[in-house]
Amino acid sequence: MYQEEDFLPISAIQHLLFCERQFALIHLEQIWDENVLTIEGRLQHKSLDQGGQESRGEVRIVRGLYIQNRHLGLAGRADVIEFHREEKDEATSRIVSIEGWPGFWRPFPIEYKHGRPKPGVCDKAQLCAQAMCLEEMLNAEIDQGALFYRIPRRRDEVYFDEFLRQEVERAADRLRQLFAAKETPRAIKDDRCTHCSLNDLCSPYSTSGQRSVQLYIDKQIMGANADKL
């Protein structure tokens, strides 16, 4: 079990699984750059992080709730958690009672993304990590949540199966390895670079080649010496 001073941010799961170099630039080197999407996303998350609650029929909506998981050593704020009123039945492990709220409720986490769906499982794993935090805090099972993408404007449901949970476990372990090593991985140039806000700072086209910096320097010295002959 990790103590609070050892917690890592849940958002780092998404950065890591999207690109380990992006994770290192943001979380190890504290480098950040913004484009239109990140600015709009930051403003959106700022309003969500301010918190608040509202009720819509049989659903209660909680914004900006602080969540944590001591087993994973992760913490952060959930964008939105919907609590759906349920009748108490045999699926008691999926519903909770909350002080001050009459009845029983099924938690359903939602993560807001300002851009388009990304390839791979990085967004899904971030949401699954939030669900695993809630499970530990509420002593309940959460089998699904949703990602809401601005482009296209839709809600994609995510099922927290065993594969996704194992991805979160592996990512949390990898986070600690990289934090301990304090080394930034070399850039890998591919389609992910196109819409990354760190593209200019990362310089994937100049740092992802197979040749080392020393080979480049040696070549320049050899060329300079050739000119003198």
C-alpha positions in Angstrom: 0.0 0.0 0.0 1.3 3.4 -1.0 1.1 6.5 1.3 -0.3 9.8 0.0 3.2 11.3 -0.4 4.0 8.6 -2.9 0.8 8.9 -5.1 1.3 9.5 -8.8 -1.3 11.4 -10.9 -3.9 9.4 -12.7 -3.5 11.5 -15.8 0.1 10.2 -16.2 -1.4 6.8 -17.1 -2.9 8.4 -20.3 0.3 10.2 -21.1 2.4 7.1 -20.6 0.3 4.8 -22.7 0.0 7.4 -25.5 3.7 8.0 -25.6 6.4 7.4 -23.0 8.4 10.4 -24.2 5.4 12.7 -23.8 4.9 11.4 -20.3 8.6 12.1 -19.5 8.5 15.6 -20.9 5.5 16.5 -18.9 6.0 14.7 -15.7 9.8 14.4 -15.4 11.1 17.5 -17.2 8.0 19.7 -16.4 7.7 20.8 -20.0 4.4 21.8 -21.4 3.2 23.6 -24.5 -0.3 24.4 -25.6 -2.3 24.4 -28.7 -6.0 25.3 -29.2 -7.2 21.9 -28.1 -5.2 21.8 -24.9 -6.2 25.3 -24.0 -9.9 24.5 -24.5 -9.4 21.2 -22.7 -7.7 22.9 -19.7 -10.4 25.5 -19.4 -13.1 22.7 -19.5 -11.3 20.7 -16.9 -10.8 23.7 -14.7 -14.6 24.2 -14.6 -15.1 20.5 -13.8 -12.4 20.5 -11.1 -14.3 23.3 -9.3 -16.7 20.6 -8.2 -20.3 20.7 -7.5 -23.4 18.4 -7.6 -26.7 18.3 -9.3 -29.6 15.9 -9.7 -31.3 15.0 -13.0 -34.2 12.7 -12.3 -32.8 9.4 -11.0 -29.2 10.4 -11.6 -26.9 12.5 -9.3 -23.9 14.1 -10.9 -20.7 14.9 -9.0 -17.9 16.9 -10.6 -14.3 17.2 -9.6 -14.3 14.5 -6.9 -10.8 13.7 -5.5 -10.2 10.0 -5.8 -7.3 7.7 -4.9 -6.2 4.1 -4.9 -3.6 3.1 -2.3 -2.8 -0.3 -4.0 -2.0 1.4 -7.3 -0.5 4.5 -5.7 -2.6 6.8 -7.9 -4.7 9.9 -7.2 -6.4 12.7 -9.0 -9.8 14.3 -9.7 -12.6 12.6 -11.7 -14.2 14.9 -14.3 -17.7 13.6 -13.6 -19.2 10.7 -11.7 -22.8 9.9 -12.3 -24.6 8.0 -9.5 -27.6 6.1 -10.9 -30.4 5.2 -8.5 -30.9 1.5 -8.4 -33.2 -0.9 -6.6 -31.3 -3.2 -4.2 -31.1 -6.6 -5.8 -28.7 -9.5 -6.1 -26.1 -7.3 -7.7 -25.3 -5.6 -4.4 -21.6 -5.4 -5.2 -22.3 -2.8 -7.9 -24.4 -0.5 -5.9 -23.6 1.7 -2.8 -25.4 3.6 -0.1 -24.2 7.1 0.4 -24.8 9.1 3.6 -27.4 11.7 3.1 -28.7 10.2 -0.1 -31.7 7.9 0.3 -31.7 4.7 -1.6 -28.9 2.9 -3.5 -26.7 4.1 -6.3 -24.5 2.7 -9.1 -21.4 4.8 -9.8 -20.5 5.6 -13.4 -17.3 7.6 -14.1 -17.1 9.9 -17.1 -13.9 11.4 -18.5 -14.2 14.4 -20.9 -11.8 14.6 -23.8 -11.6 17.8 -25.9 -10.2 16.2 -29.0 -10.9 13.0 -31.0 -10.6 9.4 -29.9 -7.0 8.2 -29.8 -5.6 4.9 -31.1 -4.9 2.3 -28.5 -6.1 2.1 -24.9 -4.6 5.2 -23.3 -7.9 7.1 -22.8 -9.7 3.9 -21.7 -7.0 3.0 -19.2 -7.1 6.5 -17.6 -10.9 6.0 -17.1 -10.4 2.5 -15.8 -7.8 3.8 -13.3 -10.4 6.2 -12.1 -12.9 3.4 -11.7 -10.4 1.3 -9.8 -9.9 4.3 -7.4 -13.6 4.5 -6.9 -13.9 0.8 -6.3 -11.4 1.0 -3.5 -13.0 4.1 -1.9 -16.6 2.9 -2.2 -16.0 -0.9 -1.7 -17.9 -1.6 -4.9 -17.5 -3.1 -8.3 -17.6 -0.7 -11.3 -17.9 -2.5 -14.6 -18.3 0.4 -17.0 -18.0 4.1 -17.5 -17.8 6.5 -20.5 -15.5 8.8 -22.5 -17.1 11.9 -23.9 -15.3 13.3 -26.9 -15.9 16.8 -28.2 -15.0 15.7 -31.8 -17.2 13.9 -32.6 -19.6 15.0 -29.9 -20.5 11.6 -28.4 -20.2 9.4 -25.4 -18.3 6.2 -25.8 -19.0 3.5 -23.2 -16.0 1.7 -21.8 -16.2 -1.8 -20.2 -13.6 -2.4 -17.5 -12.6 -5.9 -18.4 -9.6 -7.9 -17.0 -7.4 -6.9 -19.9 -7.9 -3.1 -19.3 -7.4 -3.6 -15.6 -4.1 -5.3 -16.2 -3.1 -2.5 -18.5 -3.6 -0.1 -15.6 -1.6 -2.3 -13.2 1.3 -2.5 -15.8 1.2 1.2 -16.5 1.3 2.1 -12.8 4.4 -0.1 -12.4 6.0 1.4 -15.5 5.3 5.0 -14.1 7.3 4.2 -11.0 10.1 2.8 -13.0 10.4 5.9 -15.2 10.0 8.3 -12.2 12.8 6.4 -10.4 15.1 6.4 -13.5 14.4 10.0 -14.3 15.3 9.4 -17.9 13.4 10.7 -20.9 13.0 8.1 -23.7 14.1 8.9 -27.2 11.4 10.1 -29.6 9.6 7.7 -31.9 8.4 9.5 -35.0 4.9 8.3 -36.0 1.3 9.5 -36.6 0.9 10.4 -32.9 3.2 13.4 -33.4 0.9 15.2 -35.7 -1.6 16.5 -33.1 0.7 16.4 -30.0 1.1 19.8 -28.4 4.7 19.0 -27.5 5.7 18.3 -31.1 8.0 21.3 -31.4 9.6 20.8 -28.0 9.9 17.1 -28.5 11.6 17.4 -32.0 10.7 13.9 -33.0 12.2 14.4 -36.5 15.6 15.3 -35.2 15.8 13.0 -32.1 14.2 9.8 -33.4 16.9 8.7 -35.8 19.1 5.6 -35.3 22.4 7.5 -35.4 23.7 8.8 -32.1 24.7 12.4 -31.4 28.3 11.3 -31.2 28.2 9.9 -34.8 26.7 13.1 -36.0 29.5 15.2 -34.3 32.1 12.9 -35.7 30.8 13.3 -39.2 30.8 17.1 -38.9 34.4 17.0 -37.7 35.5 14.7 -40.5 33.8 17.0 -43.0 35.5 20.0 -41.6 38.9 18.3 -41.7 38.3 17.2 -45.3 37.8 20.8 -46.3 41.2 21.8 -44.9 43.1 19.2 -47.0 
